[in-house]
């Protein structure tokens, strides 16, 4: 799956996430995929010591793997995959808004190599995935303009 996704031009961040989550999943279950039950997968996810959001991210990676296997004919098309595995309810956190002084302190105490990342997120409101795929040619400080391309890889 990782080779196929790499050939498709999938982002490096997503590939690392797939590798990390699926390797741990595979290390836990030493059996044929069709024999995995939704209960076993749900219990595996419940046992992870991470946030509900992270559990849902792992669930999505496992789901992508099941879908990939169905596309290749390695699983029957009517296999439930993770359809019966419940999603985890994430409780919304409080959104913090930094004052200009707090942001200045935050940036001055950050490692120099991550200051541009933090500044783009803090002042331009870009999400980490958008910053990660941003090319500096798209940041035009003199024009006070940042172009965020949807199809950037």
C-alpha positions as CSV (number, residue, x, y, z in Angstrom):
1,X,0.0,0.0,0.0
2,X,2.8,2.4,0.9
3,X,4.5,1.8,-2.5
4,X,1.3,2.4,-4.3
5,X,0.5,5.6,-2.4
6,X,4.0,6.8,-3.0
7,X,3.6,6.2,-6.7
8,X,0.3,8.1,-6.6
9,X,2.1,11.2,-5.2
10,X,0.6,10.9,-1.7
11,X,2.1,13.4,0.8
12,X,5.0,12.4,2.9
13,X,3.1,13.3,6.1
14,X,0.3,10.9,5.2
15,X,2.7,8.2,4.2
16,X,4.5,8.5,7.6
17,X,1.2,8.4,9.4
18,X,0.1,5.2,7.5
19,X,3.4,3.5,8.2
20,X,3.3,4.3,11.9
21,X,-0.3,3.4,12.5
22,X,-0.4,0.3,10.3
23,X,2.8,-1.2,11.5
24,X,1.6,-1.0,15.1
25,X,-1.7,-2.5,14.0
26,X,0.0,-5.3,12.2
27,X,2.3,-6.0,15.1
28,X,-0.8,-6.4,17.3
29,X,-2.7,-8.7,15.0
30,X,-1.0,-11.8,13.5
31,X,-3.9,-13.2,11.6
32,X,-5.6,-13.1,8.2
33,X,-7.4,-9.8,7.7
34,X,-10.8,-11.3,6.9
35,X,-10.8,-12.9,10.3
36,X,-10.6,-9.6,12.2
37,X,-13.8,-8.6,13.8
38,X,-15.1,-5.1,14.3
39,X,-15.0,-5.8,18.1
40,X,-11.3,-6.7,17.9
41,X,-10.5,-3.5,16.0
42,X,-12.7,-1.4,18.3
43,X,-11.0,-2.9,21.4
44,X,-7.6,-2.2,19.8
45,X,-8.5,1.4,19.3
46,X,-10.0,1.8,22.8
47,X,-6.8,0.4,24.2
48,X,-4.6,3.1,22.6
49,X,-3.5,5.7,25.1
50,X,-4.2,8.6,22.9
51,X,-6.9,11.2,22.5
52,X,-10.2,10.4,20.8
53,X,-9.1,12.5,17.8
54,X,-6.0,10.4,17.5
55,X,-8.0,7.2,17.8
56,X,-10.2,8.4,14.9
57,X,-7.0,9.1,12.9
58,X,-5.8,5.5,13.5
59,X,-9.3,4.2,12.6
60,X,-9.2,6.2,9.3
61,X,-5.8,4.7,8.4
62,X,-7.0,1.2,9.1
63,X,-10.1,1.9,7.0
64,X,-7.9,3.1,4.2
65,X,-6.0,-0.1,4.4
66,X,-9.1,-2.2,4.3
67,X,-10.4,-0.2,1.3
68,X,-7.0,-0.7,-0.5
69,X,-7.2,-4.4,0.1
70,X,-10.7,-4.6,-1.3
71,X,-9.6,-2.6,-4.4
72,X,-6.9,-5.2,-5.0
73,X,-9.2,-8.1,-4.5
74,X,-7.4,-9.2,-1.3
75,X,-10.6,-8.8,0.7
76,X,-14.2,-9.5,-0.5
77,X,-16.0,-6.4,-1.5
78,X,-18.8,-7.1,1.1
79,X,-16.3,-7.3,3.9
80,X,-17.4,-4.8,6.6
81,X,-13.9,-3.4,7.1
82,X,-14.3,-0.7,9.8
83,X,-17.9,0.2,8.9
84,X,-19.1,-1.3,12.2
85,X,-16.2,0.1,14.3
86,X,-17.6,3.2,16.2
87,X,-16.0,6.6,15.9
88,X,-14.7,8.2,19.1
89,X,-16.3,11.3,20.3
90,X,-13.8,14.1,20.8
91,X,-14.7,16.8,23.3
92,X,-14.0,20.2,21.8
93,X,-11.2,22.1,23.5
94,X,-11.1,25.7,24.4
95,X,-9.7,27.9,21.6
96,X,-7.0,30.2,22.8
97,X,-6.4,33.6,21.3
98,X,-2.9,35.0,21.9
99,X,-2.4,38.7,22.5
100,X,0.3,40.4,20.4
101,X,2.6,40.3,23.5
102,X,2.0,36.6,24.1
103,X,2.7,35.8,20.4
104,X,5.9,37.8,20.6
105,X,7.1,35.9,23.7
106,X,6.0,32.6,22.1
107,X,8.0,33.3,18.9
108,X,11.0,34.7,20.7
109,X,11.3,31.5,22.8
110,X,10.8,29.1,19.8
111,X,13.6,27.4,18.0
112,X,14.6,29.6,15.0
113,X,13.9,27.0,12.4
114,X,10.2,26.7,13.4
115,X,9.4,30.5,13.8
116,X,8.2,30.8,10.1
117,X,5.9,27.8,10.6
118,X,4.5,29.3,13.9
119,X,4.2,32.8,12.4
120,X,2.2,31.6,9.4
121,X,-0.1,29.6,11.6
122,X,-0.5,32.4,14.2
123,X,-0.8,35.4,12.0
124,X,-2.2,34.0,8.7
125,X,-4.4,31.3,10.3
126,X,-3.0,28.6,8.1
127,X,-3.4,25.0,9.2
128,X,-0.3,22.8,9.7
129,X,-1.1,20.8,6.5
130,X,-1.4,24.0,4.5
131,X,1.9,25.3,5.9
132,X,3.6,21.9,5.2
133,X,2.8,22.0,1.5
134,X,3.5,25.8,1.1
135,X,6.2,26.9,-1.2
136,X,8.0,30.2,-0.3
137,X,7.3,31.5,-3.8
138,X,3.6,31.6,-2.7
139,X,4.4,33.9,0.2
140,X,4.5,37.4,-1.0
141,X,5.3,39.5,2.1
142,X,5.5,42.8,0.2
143,X,2.0,42.3,-1.1
144,X,0.8,40.9,2.2
145,X,-0.5,37.9,0.3
146,X,-0.1,34.1,0.7
147,X,-1.5,31.8,-2.0
148,X,-2.6,28.5,-0.6
149,X,-3.0,26.1,-3.5
150,X,-5.4,23.2,-3.1
151,X,-3.6,20.8,-5.4
152,X,-0.1,21.3,-4.0
153,X,1.8,18.2,-3.1
